[in-house]
Amino acid sequence: IAAFALLREHWSHVAGYWPYLLLLVCPLMHLFHGHGGHGDHQHHGSENDKKN
């Protein structure tokens, strides 16, 4: 609620920084969302290696 009230009161200041905020968010999204996640999706070896 406090963040909404702060944005509402100071929207003219925040609106001028949107392009810079988007440029800052892009690398952060790639850094935190682009490397793995929760599961290991890389397949090492073949199916025969797993059976032996």
PEGISUL-V324435 format. One line per field, one symbol per residue. ss: DSSP state (H for helix, E for strand, C for the rest). psi: psi as a letter, one per 40 degrees, with the letter a starting at -180 (. if undefined). A space follows every 50 residues. Layout:
ss: ???
psi: ???
This chain:
ss: CHHHHHHHHCHHHHHCCHHHHHHHHHHHHHHHHCCCCCCCCCCCCCHHHH HC
psi: dddddddddfddddddedddddddddddddddeegcadihehhhiidddd d.
